[in-house]
Amino acid sequence: MSKEDIFPKKWDNALPAGFKDEVETFSEDQLKASIVKSNKAISIAEKDMDEDEELAAAKEELKRLAEPFKEAIKSANAQARYCVFLLNQRGNV
């Protein structure tokens, strides 16, 4: 059995109860209609999420709180990369 014959577990766990049994009997047109319905639900949820002021405020707060950590990581990464650059310049790597 190839990977293409196995539905990914992370998506399988997210399916509502009974969904697989229900759609197993769908025609090709019904499957396509279900895809359209699911994509509409995704669009609505993403739009609602984008418009949620409380969520936007929480994201901004998270960004503010994480900034010092991200800067420290960025600086340490740049330092390590510069040291590797110097070693390369000297023919030591």
C-alpha atoms as an extended CHARMM CRD file, in Angstrom:
* protein
*
        93  EXT
         1         1  MET       CA              0.0000000000        0.0000000000        0.0000000000  PROA      1               0.0000000000
         2         2  SER       CA              1.5130000000        3.3310000000       -1.0780000000  PROA      2               0.0000000000
         3         3  LYS       CA              1.2940000000        6.6440000000        0.7730000000  PROA      3               0.0000000000
         4         4  GLU       CA             -1.2920000000        7.7480000000       -1.7670000000  PROA      4               0.0000000000
         5         5  ASP       CA             -3.6100000000        4.9520000000       -0.5930000000  PROA      5               0.0000000000
         6         6  ILE       CA             -3.5600000000        6.1470000000        3.0230000000  PROA      6               0.0000000000
         7         7  PHE       CA             -5.3910000000        9.2800000000        4.1380000000  PROA      7               0.0000000000
         8         8  PRO       CA             -3.0960000000       11.3780000000        6.3900000000  PROA      8               0.0000000000
         9         9  LYS       CA             -3.7850000000       10.8030000000       10.0840000000  PROA      9               0.0000000000
        10        10  LYS       CA             -3.6290000000       14.5270000000       10.9900000000  PROA      10              0.0000000000
        11        11  TRP       CA             -6.5520000000       15.1940000000        8.6240000000  PROA      11              0.0000000000
        12        12  ASP       CA             -8.3560000000       11.9730000000        9.4970000000  PROA      12              0.0000000000
        13        13  ASN       CA             -8.4430000000       13.0170000000       13.1580000000  PROA      13              0.0000000000
        14        14  ALA       CA            -10.0800000000       16.3280000000       12.1960000000  PROA      14              0.0000000000
        15        15  LEU       CA            -12.9940000000       14.7670000000       10.3200000000  PROA      15              0.0000000000
        16        16  PRO       CA            -16.3850000000       14.9440000000       12.0130000000  PROA      16              0.0000000000
        17        17  ALA       CA            -17.8710000000       11.6460000000       13.1780000000  PROA      17              0.0000000000
        18        18  GLY       CA            -19.5740000000        9.7900000000       10.3510000000  PROA      18              0.0000000000
        19        19  PHE       CA            -18.1990000000       12.0090000000        7.5790000000  PROA      19              0.0000000000
        20        20  LYS       CA            -16.1160000000        9.2940000000        5.9390000000  PROA      20              0.0000000000
        21        21  ASP       CA            -19.0100000000        6.8330000000        5.9070000000  PROA      21              0.0000000000
        22        22  GLU       CA            -21.3230000000        9.4900000000        4.4690000000  PROA      22              0.0000000000
        23        23  VAL       CA            -19.1010000000       10.6190000000        1.5970000000  PROA      23              0.0000000000
        24        24  GLU       CA            -17.8560000000        7.1340000000        0.6610000000  PROA      24              0.0000000000
        25        25  THR       CA            -21.1280000000        6.6790000000       -1.2490000000  PROA      25              0.0000000000
        26        26  PHE       CA            -21.0960000000       10.1220000000       -2.9300000000  PROA      26              0.0000000000
        27        27  SER       CA            -20.9730000000       10.4670000000       -6.6950000000  PROA      27              0.0000000000
        28        28  GLU       CA            -18.1980000000       12.5090000000       -8.2950000000  PROA      28              0.0000000000
        29        29  ASP       CA            -20.5250000000       15.5300000000       -8.5170000000  PROA      29              0.0000000000
        30        30  GLN       CA            -21.5020000000       15.1720000000       -4.8610000000  PROA      30              0.0000000000
        31        31  LEU       CA            -17.8320000000       14.9690000000       -3.8460000000  PROA      31              0.0000000000
        32        32  LYS       CA            -17.0870000000       18.1320000000       -5.8390000000  PROA      32              0.0000000000
        33        33  ALA       CA            -20.0730000000       19.8940000000       -4.2340000000  PROA      33              0.0000000000
        34        34  SER       CA            -18.7730000000       18.8530000000       -0.8110000000  PROA      34              0.0000000000
        35        35  ILE       CA            -15.3710000000       20.3490000000       -1.6570000000  PROA      35              0.0000000000
        36        36  VAL       CA            -17.0320000000       23.6380000000       -2.6440000000  PROA      36              0.0000000000
        37        37  LYS       CA            -19.0920000000       23.6220000000        0.5780000000  PROA      37              0.0000000000
        38        38  SER       CA            -15.9790000000       22.9620000000        2.6750000000  PROA      38              0.0000000000
        39        39  ASN       CA            -14.0190000000       25.7100000000        0.9150000000  PROA      39              0.0000000000
        40        40  LYS       CA            -16.8560000000       28.1720000000        1.5200000000  PROA      40              0.0000000000
        41        41  ALA       CA            -16.7840000000       27.2620000000        5.2330000000  PROA      41              0.0000000000
        42        42  ILE       CA            -13.0000000000       27.8230000000        5.2740000000  PROA      42              0.0000000000
        43        43  SER       CA            -13.3900000000       31.2310000000        3.6230000000  PROA      43              0.0000000000
        44        44  ILE       CA            -16.0520000000       32.3080000000        6.1110000000  PROA      44              0.0000000000
        45        45  ALA       CA            -14.0030000000       31.1400000000        9.1100000000  PROA      45              0.0000000000
        46        46  GLU       CA            -10.8440000000       32.8530000000        7.8130000000  PROA      46              0.0000000000
        47        47  LYS       CA            -12.7660000000       36.0880000000        7.1670000000  PROA      47              0.0000000000
        48        48  ASP       CA            -14.3010000000       35.9680000000       10.6400000000  PROA      48              0.0000000000
        49        49  MET       CA            -10.8810000000       35.3050000000       12.1480000000  PROA      49              0.0000000000
        50        50  ASP       CA             -9.3510000000       38.2410000000       10.2530000000  PROA      50              0.0000000000
        51        51  GLU       CA            -12.1250000000       40.5400000000       11.4650000000  PROA      51              0.0000000000
        52        52  ASP       CA            -11.9800000000       39.4340000000       15.1120000000  PROA      52              0.0000000000
        53        53  GLU       CA            -10.6770000000       42.4370000000       17.0260000000  PROA      53              0.0000000000
        54        54  GLU       CA             -9.9250000000       40.4860000000       20.1970000000  PROA      54              0.0000000000
        55        55  LEU       CA             -7.8650000000       37.9580000000       18.2450000000  PROA      55              0.0000000000
        56        56  ALA       CA             -6.0350000000       40.7450000000       16.3930000000  PROA      56              0.0000000000
        57        57  ALA       CA             -5.2010000000       42.4230000000       19.7080000000  PROA      57              0.0000000000
        58        58  ALA       CA             -3.9360000000       39.1250000000       21.1290000000  PROA      58              0.0000000000
        59        59  LYS       CA             -1.7350000000       38.5950000000       18.0440000000  PROA      59              0.0000000000
        60        60  GLU       CA             -0.2660000000       42.0810000000       18.4230000000  PROA      60              0.0000000000
        61        61  GLU       CA              0.4010000000       41.4500000000       22.1210000000  PROA      61              0.0000000000
        62        62  LEU       CA              2.0660000000       38.1370000000       21.3080000000  PROA      62              0.0000000000
        63        63  LYS       CA              4.1980000000       39.8490000000       18.6530000000  PROA      63              0.0000000000
        64        64  ARG       CA              5.2170000000       42.5190000000       21.1740000000  PROA      64              0.0000000000
        65        65  LEU       CA              6.0830000000       39.9620000000       23.8620000000  PROA      65              0.0000000000
        66        66  ALA       CA              8.0180000000       37.7150000000       21.4740000000  PROA      66              0.0000000000
        67        67  GLU       CA             10.0640000000       40.5190000000       19.8890000000  PROA      67              0.0000000000
        68        68  PRO       CA             12.9950000000       40.4740000000       22.3740000000  PROA      68              0.0000000000
        69        69  PHE       CA             13.3280000000       36.6980000000       21.9950000000  PROA      69              0.0000000000
        70        70  LYS       CA             13.1820000000       36.8810000000       18.2110000000  PROA      70              0.0000000000
        71        71  GLU       CA             15.8090000000       39.6190000000       18.1860000000  PROA      71              0.0000000000
        72        72  ALA       CA             18.1050000000       37.5670000000       20.4450000000  PROA      72              0.0000000000
        73        73  ILE       CA             17.7220000000       34.5480000000       18.1640000000  PROA      73              0.0000000000
        74        74  LYS       CA             18.2950000000       36.6660000000       15.0640000000  PROA      74              0.0000000000
        75        75  SER       CA             21.4420000000       38.1980000000       16.5660000000  PROA      75              0.0000000000
        76        76  ALA       CA             22.8710000000       34.8360000000       17.6870000000  PROA      76              0.0000000000
        77        77  ASN       CA             22.0930000000       33.3520000000       14.2610000000  PROA      77              0.0000000000
        78        78  ALA       CA             23.8420000000       36.2590000000       12.5240000000  PROA      78              0.0000000000
        79        79  GLN       CA             26.8740000000       35.8890000000       14.7960000000  PROA      79              0.0000000000
        80        80  ALA       CA             27.1670000000       32.1630000000       14.0760000000  PROA      80              0.0000000000
        81        81  ARG       CA             26.7640000000       32.7430000000       10.3490000000  PROA      81              0.0000000000
        82        82  TYR       CA             29.4400000000       35.4410000000       10.3730000000  PROA      82              0.0000000000
        83        83  CYS       CA             31.8550000000       33.1140000000       12.1710000000  PROA      83              0.0000000000
        84        84  VAL       CA             31.1910000000       30.4250000000        9.5440000000  PROA      84              0.0000000000
        85        85  PHE       CA             31.7000000000       33.0660000000        6.8470000000  PROA      85              0.0000000000
        86        86  LEU       CA             35.0870000000       33.9780000000        8.3410000000  PROA      86              0.0000000000
        87        87  LEU       CA             36.0980000000       30.3150000000        8.5510000000  PROA      87              0.0000000000
        88        88  ASN       CA             35.1310000000       29.9140000000        4.8920000000  PROA      88              0.0000000000
        89        89  GLN       CA             37.1510000000       32.9990000000        3.9920000000  PROA      89              0.0000000000
        90        90  ARG       CA             40.1560000000       31.4910000000        5.7290000000  PROA      90              0.0000000000
        91        91  GLY       CA             39.6380000000       28.1120000000        4.0430000000  PROA      91              0.0000000000
        92        92  ASN       CA             38.9150000000       26.3330000000        7.3270000000  PROA      92              0.0000000000
        93        93  VAL       CA             35.4860000000       24.9620000000        6.4640000000  PROA      93              0.0000000000
